[in-house]
């Protein structure tokens, strides 16, 4: 792992008394399902999770943003981590269908890792994504002109932080932002506003798709110019994490963007993460958090933020691998179990193929699971195998 840093002192110190998991050789064992509402190991406490529609005010308009919360299940105020997502590829109807299908539970691996260290974590769907209101606001006004769209996205996160300050479990003076892909650009735009209480940000593989419309490719210079503009006013420390095999924003482009960003005086660090799968762009979504959290710990420590795990691994319930599942579906079921949300379902076909469905409730997740199973099995009969935290029918 290589690290690049611009020579700016990290500020904001404070003292605190605080969907792919590979089953590999574990395929012959019963797999484990996270249960947040149960107590963890003795003395460790527990985690709790919940969906919420977060009320915010953006440009004078009241909007609700779909959110997923994971935090320690005990009284007190916790440093806040706000997670924001990327943007789907594609155009037209396909693009907007994908927007509506997005869910804030996609970043649950990262959310759990922070929560175990004593943070309250809120994954936010920006306007127009999932069930968030307000309509999609991030279209480029001109071909490949990213900056206005990035500022529109940052308005959502600024409003979310302002709203979350009112929650009794939030320490509003110690807020960290985490953004992935377009969300990475978004948290840099928030950092450029130097919002009180926001002490740091983590940019995972930040960028914007190189096409703004069919057959209209964008030069990497557009991204470089965008981050350069953000870096001229940002004084909140930002950690840049890019996978060495990111197929969208590879190491060379990452270094170019980082140099442009830090040239404006923005305090920042760049670390390249080891390759992950064929395309490391989704490392923060798919990889176990312990593969990348060692790169985040030093950044948090320099900010005086918690790095020690204070809540042990949550209790698990045993669910067996679906009998006769093909290898890919054994992996898929491991993914299913590793997802901490209860609003999910898993379906299997007569010959061991499968499909996973998600929703806002477990009941809502059933139909998508069966439909995806039928698609993946090319029309075989499919039945529900698991719903939420239990086997179907239990």
N, C-alpha and C positions, 0 to 999 in steps of 0.2 A: 504494500500500500504506500502510495506516495502522497506527500502533503505539500501544498503551496500556500503561502500566507503573505499578505501584504503587511508592511511594517506599521500597523496601527494598534495601539493598546486597546484591549477589550475593556469596556467599561461596564458599570452596572452590577458590581459585586454586591452580594448580600449573604447573610448567614442564615441557615435554615436547620432547625432541629430535625429536619427531614430533607383470495382467496386461495402458498402451496407448501404444505408440510410433507416431506418425503417419508414414507413409512419404511422403505428398505427392508431391513431384516425384521422389522416389527410387524410385517404383514401376517405372520402366523400368530400374533398376539391379539388380544382384545384391544381395540383402540379406545382412546380416551376423549371424553367430551367435557369442555369447560363448563362449570357451574358457578356463576358469579354470586348467587344469593346464599350459597352455603359458606360456612366458615372455612378458612384455609387452615394451614397447620397451626397448632396451638400457639397463641401469642402473636401470630402474624396478622390477624385481622382478616378482612375479606374485601372483595371488589363487588361493586354493583354496577349494573348497566341499564340504560333506558333509552327509548326513542323520545324525542321531544320536537315540537314545532316552536322554534325560537322566535319570539317577536322582536323585530328590529324596525328602525326608521332609516330609510335611505332616500336622500334628496327630498325629505319632507313627506315621503310616502310610507305608510305602515305595511310591512311585509312579514310573512312568516317563512323562516328557513328551516328545512328539514335537517335534523341533527341527531347524532348518536353520542351518548355520554357514557364514559367509563371512568370510575373514580373509586377511591377507597370508601368502604361502607362504614363510616364512622363520623362523628361530629368533627367539625373543624374547617378551616380554610386551607386550601391546597393551591400550590402554584398551578397555573392554567396552561395547558397546551391546546392550541386551536389548530386543527388539521383541515387543509383544503385540497381539493382534488384536481385532476387533469381534465382534458377535454377529449371527447371521442373524435376519431377520424371519420371520414366520409362527408357526404354532402346531401342537401335536400332532405327528403322524408326520412332516409336512413339515419341521418345525423340527429334529427329531432326525436326520432324514436329512441335512439340510444341515450339522449339526454334524459328522457323521462324514465328510462330503465335504471339509471344510476341510483345507488344507495349509499348512505354514509357509513354502512358497516364494512365497506370494502377495505378500510384502513384499520381493521380491528387488531391485526397483529401489532402494529405500531402503537395503537391506543393502549393495549394491554401492557406492553413493555413499559410505557411511561407511567401508567397507573400503578404498576407494581413498585415503582420507585417513589410513589407518594404524590403523583400529579393527578389533578382532575383534567380529563381529556375530552374534548368535544370535537367531533368530526362534523363539518358543516357542508351542506349542499348549497352552492350559490344559486342566485336567482335563475329560474328556468330549468334547473336540474332536479331530477327526482320529483318530490312533491313540494319543493320550494315555490313560493309564489313570485309574482313580479315580472315574469317573462324573461326570456334570454336576453342578456344585455351586453354580450361580449363579442359581437360581430365586428370585424374590421370595417371601419367606415370607408377606407380606401384599400385597394389591394395591398395586402401584407403590411399595412400600417398598424403595428401591434400596440403601440403605447396607449392610445385612448381606450382600447379594449381591456388592457391590463389595469388601467386606472378604474374602469367600471367594475372589474372583478374585485379590486382591492376595496372599493366602497362597501362591498358585502361583508368582508372580513373586519373592516374597521367598525361597521355597525354591529356585527356579532360580538366583538370584544366589548363594545360599549354596553350591550345588553347583558352579557354574561357577568359583567362587574357587579350586577345586582343580585347574583345568586349567592346564597349564604355560604356555599362551599368553595367559593372562589377567592383566592388571594389576588386581588386586582392589581397589585403593584409588581407582580412577578409573572408575566405572561410570555410564553414562547410560542412562536408560529412555526408550523411545519407545512410545507407545500410541495406537491408532486407535479412534475411536468408543467402545464400551464399554471397550476397552483404554486409552483416554485417561483415563477415570475410574479405571481400575485403577492406572495409574502415579501418579495423584494420591494414591490411597490408600496406595501404597507410600511416596511422598514424605512422607505424614503420619506414617509410622513412623520417619523419619529414620534409615534403616539405615546403619551405617558403610560408607564406601566409595562410596555412591550420592551423586554430586555434582550431578546435575541430571536433569531429565526433560523430555520434549517430548510435549505433548498435542495430537494431531491430531484436531480435530473431535470432541472427547470428549462423550459423552452416553449415554443409554440410551433404547431405543425407547419411544415415547409410549404404547404399548399393552402392558399386562402380560398380557392375555388377550383373546380375541375380544370386541369391543364394550365394552372397559373402557379408555377413553382416560385418560391421566394428565395432570394439569396440569403445565405447565412449572415450577410452584413446587416440585414434587418434586425436579427436578434442581437447582434453585437451593439448596434446603435441603440436598441431599446434598453438593454441593461446599462449601457454607458449613461444614458439619461437618468436612470434610477439611481445609479451610484453617486451622482453629483450631489445629492442631498441626503442620502442615507447615512446615518450615524449609529444605527442599531447594528450590533455585530451579526453577521450572517455566515453560517457554515454551508458551503457548497459540497454536495456529495453526488458524484457521477460515476456510474458503472463503466468499467473499461470497455465493455462490449455494448454500450448503449447504441442502438442502431439508428436513433434519431439525432442525438446530440453527443457524438463521440468525444474522446479526450481532446482532440485537436480543437474542435469548436468550443468545448468547455473551457479550455485554457484561454482561447481568444476572448470569450465572453467575460471570464473572470478578470483578465487583465484590463478590459475596458471598464468593468464595474469598479474595481479597486482603484483605478487611475483617478477617479473623481474624489477619492478620499474616504470611500466607504470601508469600514473595518470588516475584513472578510478572510476566510480560509477556504481553500479548495483541497478536497481529498478525493482520490480516485479509488473506488471500491473494486474488489475482484470481480471478474466476469460471473454473471449469473444466467443460467439457461441460454438459449440462443440470443435473446435480447435482454440485456440487463436494465432496460429502461424501467421495468416494473419491479425492481428489487424491493422497494419499500412496501409494495402491495403483496408480493408473492413469497418473498424469502422470509425464513424465520428471523425474528428481530435480533436474535443473538449473533447473526452474521454481520450486522451493520451497526448495532448499538455501541460496540467498542470504539467506533469512530465518532460517536456523538458524545460519549461520556466526557472526554477531555474538554470539549466545548462547553458543556454544562458546568463542569468543575471550574473553569475559568470565570464563568459568570457567577459562581457561588451557588449554583443550583444543585438540587439533589442528584446523586448518581448511584447511591446504594439501593439495592432492592430491599424494601422494608416490608413487602407483602410477598410471601412465598408463592410458589406455583399454586393456582387454585385447585381445589378438589376436582376429581374427575369421576365420571360415571362410565361404566364399561358398556360399549356397544360392539357386537361382533361384526366383522367384515361381512358384507352380503355374500351368502354362499354362491359360488360359481362366478363371482365377479371377475371380469378380465382385468389385466394388470393396470390398465389406465383407470379403471373404475375403482380399484383398490386405492390408487393415489387420490382419485377424486373424493372418495369417502374419507380419507385422511384430511383432505382440505375441508370437507364438510364438518368434521369433528373439531377442527382447529378454529373454526369461525365461532366467536363467542355469542353471536346473536341467536335468539330462539326462533326468530321468524324465518324459518328455512324448512326445506323438505328434500328428501332424496328418494328417487325412484329407480327401479331396476327392471330390466327386460328379461324375457325367458332365456336368453342366451348370454346373460351377464353384462350387457351394456347398461348405461345409466344416464341419469340427468339430475342436476341440482337446481332447485328453484328457491328464490328469495322473495320476500315480500315485506310488508310492514307488520304482518301478523303471520303466525304459522299456518293458519287456514288459507291465507292469501298465497302462500308459497307452494301449495300442493299442486295446483294446475300447471304452473310453469315447470315444475319438476317432471311431471308426466309428459308434458309436451316436448321438453328437451330430450327426455329419454327416448321417445318415439323417433325424434329426428336423428339422434345419435345411433340408434339401432336400425334405422331405415325401415321403420314401420312395425317393428315387433310389438307384441303386447307388453305393456309396462304396468307396474303396480308400485304403490308407495311402499318404501322400505322403512324410512324413518321420517318423523315429523318433529321438528324442534329438537328436544333433548331426549326423545324416546323413540323406540321402535313403533312403527305404525300399528295401531290396534291396541297398544298397551294402555 
